[in-house]
Amino acid sequence: MAEASEVTARVDLPIEEVSLPERARWPMLALAIGVLGWIATAVLGAGEADRFFHSYLVAYVFVLSLALGGLFFVLLQFLTRAGWSVVVRRLAEHVMGSLPLFLILFLPIAIGVHDLYHWSHEEAVASDALLAHKASYLNPAGFYLRAAVYLVSWALLGWWLRKMSLEQDESGLVAISGRLRTLSAPAMIWFGVSMTLATVDWIMSLDPHWYSTIFGVYYFSGSVVGILALLLVFLVYLQGKGALVRSVTGEHYHDLGKLLFGFTAFWAYIAFSQFMLIWYGNIPEETVWYAHRWEHGWQGVSVVLAIGHFVVPFFFLLPRRVKRQRVSILIASCWLLLMHYVDMYWLVMPSFRPEQGLHLHILDLTTLVAVGGVFLGVVGILMRRSSLVPVRDPRLAESLAFENA
């Protein structure tokens, strides 16, 4: 086929349209704030190792979910040969490009395994028949090995996808789109399997006696809500600075808003399905997980999640005009990012000393600033180093002319 040698011409877009504005100093500012977050964590967390590891795990799984959401978004667009999303896909590629960072950011969790996971203690395994039964999987060596496989594979996949997309900016070869589409099918399967196993290892095993067959899907649904919200925040900011003004229109906001609305409902569906089946089964080994999230001050957080993560955004995002206006979609996106963090906090924290109840700590904030600041700084640097739009993607013209039916 001639496709192997076909070349797409560069679409004539002004440099200021597809570049991070020079006056945008937020990447360096984010990195600086992240460093200050690490310093504050080191100072305020001295002598409170337990609390540090707990707070850090929340921050890590929250920020990682955004990067993984970016990977899913990119894979989905390549796999479906989507045309409408080309002008916003590169932003997701930049978010996905931060995945190698999480290899380094995982080190505190690797160091704090014994502070985080009950199953990592030999004496606990020896005195608990269920832990002994699960020991062939839940053991520190297996934990480290699987974490390395997940993180390295995600980092390599994100790096390669972004590298090929950027290479197309230079060469214009149409065949690159075919390669990316071909890889995306097996990559999507691995993404689903690896994300599920990672959430079992890092979050669900915090309570090794409890299990859920859809826990990975629950984390996935929140990750997609998170990346869609983050992309919309980036778009509003960049257009406010003069970039992407001609490329991204209300039509693209509308479609991203519809996806955000849909995955908000999907998150609620998965959350309710998990709760309903466990409540209906009424098996003590299963219901105890929800009991810990309904007692000792956690009841209010559970109610906030149900209302704030579903009811409020569901009705707010229903009107068409809300999804097409920058101010309203920005409000919805920021709100859902906050709710996504609350969700991660609700998943992790009640597993530690549940009898002590809800207890906020300054380390919850400093660890989030530390991890989130470095993440945003890296994403910003990636944005500055390359185009904000894949300027020689064969479907770019279709995306620029996109209109909702």
C-alpha positions in Angstrom: 0.0 0.0 0.0 1.1 3.6 -0.7 0.3 4.5 2.9 3.7 3.5 4.1 5.2 6.4 2.1 2.3 8.9 2.3 3.2 12.1 4.0 0.8 14.6 5.7 1.5 18.2 5.1 2.0 20.5 8.1 -1.2 22.4 8.9 -0.6 26.1 8.9 -1.1 27.1 12.5 0.7 30.1 14.1 3.6 29.1 16.4 1.9 30.9 19.3 -1.2 28.8 18.7 0.5 25.5 19.3 3.2 26.5 21.8 3.2 27.0 25.6 3.4 30.8 25.9 6.8 32.1 27.0 5.1 34.1 29.8 3.7 30.9 31.3 6.0 30.3 34.2 3.9 27.7 35.9 6.1 24.7 35.1 9.0 26.0 37.1 6.7 27.4 39.7 5.0 24.0 40.1 8.4 22.3 40.5 9.5 24.9 43.1 6.2 24.4 45.0 6.7 20.7 44.8 10.3 21.0 46.2 8.9 23.1 49.1 6.3 20.4 49.6 9.0 17.8 50.0 10.9 20.1 52.4 7.8 20.8 54.5 7.0 17.0 54.5 10.5 16.2 55.8 10.3 18.8 58.5 6.7 18.3 59.7 6.8 14.5 59.2 9.9 14.0 61.4 9.0 11.3 64.0 5.7 10.5 62.3 6.8 7.9 59.8 3.4 6.0 60.0 1.4 9.0 59.1 3.8 10.1 56.4 3.5 6.8 54.5 -0.3 6.8 54.8 -0.6 10.4 53.5 2.0 9.8 50.8 0.2 6.7 49.5 -3.0 8.8 49.1 -1.1 11.5 47.2 0.7 8.9 45.0 -2.3 6.9 43.9 -4.2 10.2 43.2 -1.6 11.8 41.0 -0.7 8.5 39.4 -4.3 8.0 38.4 -4.2 11.2 36.3 -1.1 10.0 34.4 -2.7 6.6 33.9 -5.9 8.3 32.8 -3.8 10.2 30.2 -2.4 6.9 29.0 -5.9 5.4 28.6 -7.2 8.5 26.8 -4.3 8.4 24.3 -4.7 4.6 23.7 -8.4 5.0 23.2 -8.0 7.8 20.6 -5.5 5.8 18.6 -7.5 2.5 18.9 -10.7 4.1 17.7 -9.0 6.3 15.1 -10.8 9.3 16.6 -10.7 12.4 14.6 -12.5 14.9 16.8 -9.9 14.6 19.6 -6.7 15.2 17.7 -6.3 18.8 18.9 -6.6 17.8 22.5 -4.8 14.4 22.4 -1.3 16.0 22.6 -2.2 17.4 26.1 -3.0 13.9 27.2 0.3 12.7 25.7 2.2 15.2 27.8 0.4 14.1 30.9 1.1 10.4 30.0 4.7 11.4 29.4 5.2 11.9 33.1 4.8 8.2 33.8 8.6 7.6 34.2 8.5 10.0 37.1 6.4 7.6 39.1 9.2 5.0 39.2 11.1 7.4 41.4 8.1 8.6 43.3 7.3 5.0 44.2 10.5 4.7 46.4 8.8 6.0 49.6 6.1 3.3 49.2 8.8 0.6 48.6 10.6 1.8 51.8 7.4 2.0 53.8 6.0 -1.4 53.0 6.1 -2.6 56.6 4.4 0.6 57.8 1.6 0.3 55.1 0.8 -3.4 54.7 -0.1 -5.7 57.5 0.6 -8.8 55.3 4.3 -7.8 55.0 5.0 -8.9 58.7 6.1 -12.5 59.1 4.5 -12.7 62.6 1.2 -11.5 61.2 1.2 -14.2 58.5 2.2 -16.9 60.9 -0.8 -16.1 63.2 -3.4 -15.6 60.5 -4.5 -18.6 58.3 -6.0 -16.3 55.6 -2.8 -14.3 55.3 -0.8 -17.5 55.2 -3.0 -18.7 52.3 -2.4 -15.5 50.4 1.3 -15.4 51.2 2.3 -16.8 47.8 1.0 -13.6 46.3 1.1 -11.1 49.1 4.8 -11.0 50.0 7.3 -8.2 49.8 9.4 -9.8 47.1 6.4 -10.3 44.9 5.1 -6.8 45.7 8.4 -5.2 44.6 8.7 -7.3 41.4 5.1 -6.6 40.3 5.4 -2.9 41.0 8.5 -2.8 38.9 6.7 -4.5 36.0 3.7 -2.2 36.2 5.7 1.0 36.4 8.3 0.1 33.9 5.8 -1.1 31.3 3.6 2.0 31.8 6.7 4.3 31.5 7.9 2.6 28.4 4.5 2.5 26.8 3.8 6.2 27.5 7.3 7.2 26.3 7.0 5.2 23.0 3.5 6.5 22.2 4.6 10.1 22.8 7.9 9.6 20.9 6.1 8.3 17.8 3.5 11.0 17.9 6.2 13.7 18.1 8.1 11.9 15.3 5.1 12.3 13.1 5.3 16.0 13.7 8.6 16.0 12.0 8.2 13.3 9.3 4.5 13.5 8.6 4.4 9.8 7.8 0.8 8.5 7.8 2.1 5.0 8.5 3.0 6.1 12.1 -0.7 6.4 12.8 -1.2 2.8 11.7 1.6 1.6 14.0 0.2 3.5 16.9 -3.3 2.0 16.3 -1.9 -1.5 15.9 0.0 -1.3 19.2 -2.9 0.3 21.1 -5.0 -2.9 21.0 -2.7 -5.2 23.0 -1.6 -2.2 25.0 -5.2 -1.5 26.1 -5.5 -5.1 27.3 -2.3 -4.9 29.3 -3.4 -1.5 30.7 -6.6 -3.0 32.1 -4.8 -6.1 33.5 -1.9 -4.1 35.0 -4.0 -1.3 36.5 -6.3 -3.9 38.2 -3.4 -5.8 39.7 -1.7 -2.6 40.8 -4.8 -1.4 42.6 -5.1 -4.8 44.3 -1.5 -4.6 45.4 -1.3 -0.9 46.5 -4.8 -0.2 47.8 -7.0 -3.2 48.2 -4.3 -5.2 50.1 -4.3 -2.5 52.8 -7.1 -4.7 54.2 -5.9 -8.1 53.1 -9.0 -9.9 54.4 -11.3 -7.9 52.1 -11.7 -8.2 48.4 -13.8 -6.9 45.5 -13.9 -8.2 42.0 -14.5 -4.8 40.5 -12.1 -2.7 42.6 -9.8 -2.2 39.6 -12.7 -0.9 37.5 -13.6 1.5 40.4 -10.1 3.0 40.4 -10.1 3.1 36.6 -13.4 5.0 36.5 -12.1 7.7 38.8 -8.9 7.9 36.8 -10.8 8.7 33.6 -12.9 11.4 35.4 -9.6 12.8 36.7 -7.8 13.0 33.3 -10.9 14.5 31.6 -11.2 17.2 34.3 -7.4 17.9 34.1 -7.5 18.2 30.3 -10.3 20.7 30.6 -8.4 22.7 33.2 -5.4 22.8 30.9 -7.5 23.9 27.9 -9.1 26.7 29.8 -5.8 27.9 31.1 -3.9 27.7 27.8 -6.7 29.5 25.9 -6.6 32.2 28.5 -2.9 32.6 27.7 -3.6 32.8 23.9 -2.7 29.2 22.9 -5.1 26.8 21.2 -7.6 29.6 20.5 -8.2 28.6 16.9 -7.7 24.9 17.4 -10.0 24.1 20.3 -13.6 25.3 20.0 -16.8 24.9 22.0 -17.4 21.7 20.0 -14.3 20.0 21.6 -15.3 21.3 25.1 -18.8 19.9 24.5 -17.4 16.4 23.7 -15.0 16.4 26.6 -17.8 17.6 28.8 -20.0 14.8 27.6 -17.3 12.3 28.4 -16.8 13.8 31.8 -20.5 13.6 32.4 -20.7 10.0 31.2 -17.7 8.8 33.3 -19.1 10.6 36.4 -22.2 8.4 36.0 -20.0 5.3 35.3 -18.1 5.9 38.5 -21.3 6.1 40.4 -22.6 2.9 38.8 -19.4 1.0 39.7 -19.4 2.4 43.2 -23.0 1.5 43.8 -22.6 -2.0 42.2 -19.8 -2.8 44.6 -21.7 -1.5 47.6 -25.0 -3.1 46.8 -23.6 -6.6 46.2 -21.6 -6.5 49.5 -24.6 -5.0 51.4 -27.0 -7.6 50.0 -24.6 -10.5 50.7 -24.1 -9.3 54.2 -21.0 -11.3 54.8 -19.0 -9.9 57.8 -15.6 -10.4 56.0 -16.9 -8.1 53.2 -19.1 -5.6 55.0 -16.3 -4.7 57.5 -14.6 -2.6 54.8 -17.7 -0.4 54.4 -18.3 -0.4 58.2 -14.8 1.3 58.6 -16.0 4.0 56.1 -19.3 4.6 58.0 -18.0 4.8 61.6 -15.8 7.1 63.6 -16.4 10.2 61.6 -16.2 8.7 58.1 -19.9 8.7 57.5 -19.8 12.3 56.5 -17.1 11.7 53.9 -19.1 8.8 52.5 -22.1 11.1 52.1 -20.0 13.9 50.6 -18.7 11.4 48.0 -22.1 10.2 47.0 -23.5 13.7 46.6 -20.3 15.6 45.5 -18.9 13.0 43.2 -22.2 12.1 41.5 -25.4 14.0 42.3 -24.0 17.5 42.1 -21.9 17.1 38.9 -24.5 14.9 37.3 -27.2 17.7 37.4 -24.6 20.5 36.9 -23.3 18.9 33.7 -26.6 18.0 32.2 -27.3 21.3 30.3 -25.6 21.6 26.9 -24.5 25.2 27.5 -22.6 24.2 30.7 -20.3 21.9 28.7 -19.6 24.5 26.1 -18.7 27.4 28.3 -15.2 27.7 29.7 -16.1 29.1 33.1 -18.8 26.5 33.9 -16.8 23.5 32.7 -13.8 24.8 34.6 -15.8 24.9 37.8 -17.1 21.4 37.2 -13.6 20.1 36.4 -11.9 21.6 39.5 -14.8 20.3 41.6 -14.4 16.7 40.3 -10.6 16.8 40.7 -11.3 17.6 44.4 -13.8 14.9 44.7 -11.4 12.4 43.1 -8.8 13.2 45.7 -11.4 12.8 48.5 -12.3 9.4 46.9 -8.6 8.3 47.0 -8.4 9.5 50.6 -11.6 7.5 51.5 -10.2 4.4 49.9 -6.9 4.5 51.7 -7.1 6.2 55.1 -9.8 4.2 56.9 -7.7 1.0 56.5 -5.2 2.5 59.1 -6.3 2.2 62.7 -10.0 2.6 61.8 -11.0 2.9 65.5 -9.2 6.2 65.6 -11.6 7.6 63.0 -11.2 10.5 60.6 -8.1 12.5 61.5 -6.8 15.1 59.1 -3.1 15.9 59.2 -0.9 18.6 57.7 1.1 15.8 56.0 -2.0 15.1 53.9 -1.5 18.5 52.3 2.3 18.6 52.1 2.6 15.2 50.5 -0.1 16.2 47.9 1.8 19.4 47.2 5.1 17.5 46.9 3.9 14.8 44.5 1.4 17.0 42.6 3.9 19.9 42.2 6.6 17.8 40.7 4.0 16.1 38.4 2.7 19.3 37.1 6.2 20.7 36.7 7.2 17.7 34.6 4.0 17.9 32.5 4.6 21.6 31.9 8.2 21.1 30.8 7.1 18.4 28.3 4.5 20.9 27.0 7.2 23.6 26.6 9.5 21.3 24.7 7.1 20.3 22.0 3.9 21.3 20.2 0.6 21.4 22.0 -1.1 20.0 18.8 0.1 17.1 16.6 0.5 19.4 13.6 1.0 16.6 11.0 -1.5 14.0 12.2 -3.6 12.9 9.2 -6.8 13.6 11.0 -5.9 17.1 12.3 -8.0 18.9 9.6 -11.0 16.8 10.6 -10.5 17.8 14.2 -10.1 21.5 13.4 -13.4 21.4 11.4 -15.2 19.2 14.0 -18.8 20.1 14.8 -21.2 18.1 17.0 -24.1 16.6 15.1 
